[in-house]
Amino acid sequence: MAEAVVFDVGETLVSDDRYWHDWADWLDVPRHTLSALVGAVVAQGRDNADAVRLLRPGIDIAAEYRAREATGQGEYLDETDLYPDVRPSLTALREAGVRVLIAGNQTARAGELLRGLNLPADAIATSGEWGVAKPRPEFFEKVIDLAGIAPERILYVGDHPANDIAPAHAAGLLTAHVRRGPYGFLWAASPAAELADWRVNGLDELVRIVTG
């Protein structure tokens, strides 16, 4: 059974509502317009950042991030961004003696913000800090290094079948697909999602799975 549980971030621990609302406000477009475009590109199997590119063809997203930060409109996370089951589930896992880790495709700034929330986790890392992102195998090599145990004793939890479940499975990790967020629901019946060892609707189910 798993001795370490590693959580993805976006739409696993954190709702992306604020993220996309802030982008819509920055681009001066209706929030619903951007949300609808995110849904459209997700359905097409594209990078969700393509929704921004549809609104502003040729946009330099990295440069826009820097501009937002410079005007005080950069990334931000607080307790309201967490799904309600996050703290109790992570706490229960740690109390059961399981190592709890967080590693997802996020910026280095997001890593700082996550640490500032004082989550019940043993370590937090992001792709921006590591210099490698999912679904590349090197990301999951770093996950294994972070956990410090054999891959077959690590459970990776995420909403994105292609970015989370398939590559984690290929790396030899146990996997759990959580049905939340656009990717989690839309691709729940995909071949990549079928690779998951467990399929859950909430993180509280993981506590029962891991602790038996």
C-alpha positions in Angstrom: 0.0 0.0 0.0 1.1 3.6 -0.5 3.5 5.1 2.0 3.5 8.5 0.3 0.6 10.4 -1.5 1.6 13.1 -3.9 -1.1 15.6 -5.0 -1.4 17.6 -8.2 -2.4 21.2 -7.5 -4.9 22.8 -10.0 -8.3 21.3 -9.8 -7.0 18.6 -7.4 -6.3 20.8 -4.3 -7.1 24.2 -5.7 -10.0 25.5 -7.7 -8.9 27.3 -10.8 -11.8 29.8 -10.6 -9.7 32.7 -9.3 -6.9 31.9 -11.8 -9.2 32.3 -14.9 -11.3 35.2 -13.4 -8.0 37.1 -12.9 -7.0 36.5 -16.5 -10.3 37.6 -17.8 -10.2 40.8 -15.7 -6.6 41.5 -16.9 -7.6 41.0 -20.6 -10.8 43.0 -20.0 -13.1 40.4 -21.3 -16.2 38.9 -19.6 -15.3 36.1 -17.3 -17.9 33.8 -18.9 -16.2 34.3 -22.3 -12.9 33.1 -21.1 -14.4 30.2 -19.1 -16.3 29.1 -22.2 -13.1 29.2 -24.3 -11.2 27.2 -21.7 -13.9 24.6 -21.9 -13.6 24.6 -25.7 -9.9 24.1 -25.8 -10.0 21.4 -23.1 -12.6 19.6 -25.2 -10.2 19.7 -28.1 -7.4 18.3 -26.1 -5.4 21.5 -26.3 -3.4 23.4 -23.7 -5.8 25.5 -21.6 -3.6 28.5 -22.1 -4.8 28.4 -25.8 -7.9 30.1 -24.5 -5.9 33.2 -23.7 -4.2 33.0 -27.1 -7.6 32.9 -28.9 -8.5 36.2 -27.3 -5.1 37.8 -27.9 -3.3 36.1 -30.8 0.5 36.3 -30.5 0.3 37.1 -26.8 3.5 36.5 -24.8 2.0 34.8 -21.8 5.3 34.9 -19.8 5.6 38.6 -20.4 1.9 39.1 -19.4 2.6 37.3 -16.1 5.5 39.7 -15.4 3.3 42.7 -16.3 0.6 41.5 -13.9 3.1 41.0 -11.1 4.5 44.5 -11.7 1.0 46.1 -11.3 0.0 44.0 -8.3 -2.3 41.8 -10.2 -0.2 38.6 -10.2 -0.9 35.1 -8.9 -2.7 34.9 -5.6 -4.0 32.0 -3.4 -5.8 32.0 -0.1 -7.9 29.6 1.9 -11.0 30.2 -0.3 -9.2 28.7 -3.3 -8.8 25.3 -1.6 -11.4 22.6 -2.1 -13.2 21.9 1.2 -11.9 18.4 1.5 -8.2 19.4 1.2 -7.2 20.1 4.8 -9.1 17.4 6.5 -8.0 14.7 4.0 -4.3 15.7 4.0 -4.4 15.9 7.8 -6.0 12.5 8.1 -3.3 11.0 5.8 -0.5 12.4 7.9 -2.1 11.2 11.1 -2.2 7.8 9.6 1.6 7.9 9.1 1.5 8.6 5.3 4.0 11.1 3.8 2.0 13.9 2.1 3.6 15.7 -0.8 2.4 18.3 -3.3 3.9 18.5 -6.8 2.2 20.0 -9.9 2.5 22.1 -13.0 2.7 25.5 -11.3 5.0 28.5 -11.3 7.6 29.1 -8.7 5.4 31.9 -7.4 2.6 29.4 -6.9 4.9 27.2 -4.9 5.6 30.2 -2.5 1.9 30.8 -2.2 1.1 27.2 -1.4 3.7 27.1 1.3 2.2 30.3 2.7 -1.1 28.4 3.3 0.6 26.1 5.8 -0.9 23.0 4.4 -0.5 19.7 6.2 2.1 18.5 3.7 5.7 17.3 4.2 7.0 19.0 1.0 5.7 21.2 -1.8 7.3 21.5 -5.3 6.3 22.9 -8.6 7.3 22.5 -12.2 8.5 26.1 -12.3 10.9 25.3 -9.5 12.1 22.0 -11.0 12.4 23.3 -14.5 10.5 20.4 -15.9 6.7 19.9 -16.3 4.2 17.1 -16.6 3.8 14.9 -18.6 7.5 14.6 -19.1 9.1 11.5 -17.4 11.7 13.7 -15.7 9.0 15.3 -13.7 8.0 12.0 -12.2 11.6 11.1 -11.6 11.7 14.2 -9.4 8.5 13.1 -7.7 10.1 9.8 -6.8 13.2 11.6 -5.5 11.1 13.9 -3.4 9.2 11.0 -1.9 12.4 9.1 -1.2 10.8 5.7 -1.6 10.2 3.1 -4.3 7.7 4.2 -7.0 5.3 1.4 -6.3 4.8 2.7 -2.8 3.9 6.2 -4.1 0.4 7.2 -5.0 0.0 10.2 -7.4 -3.4 11.9 -7.4 -4.6 14.2 -10.2 -7.5 15.3 -12.3 -5.8 15.3 -15.7 -5.6 11.8 -17.2 -3.0 12.6 -19.9 -0.8 14.8 -17.7 -1.2 13.0 -14.4 -2.4 9.5 -14.6 -0.8 8.1 -17.7 2.8 9.4 -17.1 2.7 8.6 -13.4 1.5 5.0 -14.3 4.4 4.8 -16.8 6.8 5.8 -14.1 5.6 2.9 -11.9 3.6 4.9 -9.4 0.2 4.0 -8.1 -2.4 6.5 -9.4 -5.8 7.9 -8.4 -7.9 10.0 -10.8 -10.1 12.6 -9.1 -13.2 13.6 -11.0 -13.2 17.3 -10.5 -12.5 20.3 -12.8 -12.9 20.3 -16.6 -10.3 17.7 -17.4 -11.4 15.4 -14.6 -15.0 15.2 -15.8 -14.5 15.5 -19.5 -11.8 12.9 -19.8 -13.1 10.6 -17.1 -13.8 7.8 -19.6 -10.6 8.2 -21.6 -8.0 5.4 -22.0 -5.6 7.4 -19.8 -8.1 7.7 -17.0 -8.7 3.9 -17.2 -5.1 3.4 -16.2 -5.8 4.7 -12.7 -5.6 2.3 -9.8 -8.5 4.2 -8.2 -11.1 6.7 -9.4 -12.5 9.0 -6.8 -14.9 11.9 -6.5 -13.2 13.5 -3.6 -10.0 13.4 -1.5 -11.8 11.9 1.5 -12.1 8.7 -0.4 -8.3 8.5 -0.6 -8.0 8.3 3.1 -10.1 5.1 3.2 -8.2 3.7 0.3 -4.7 4.4 1.7 -5.5 3.5 5.3 -7.5 0.4 4.4 
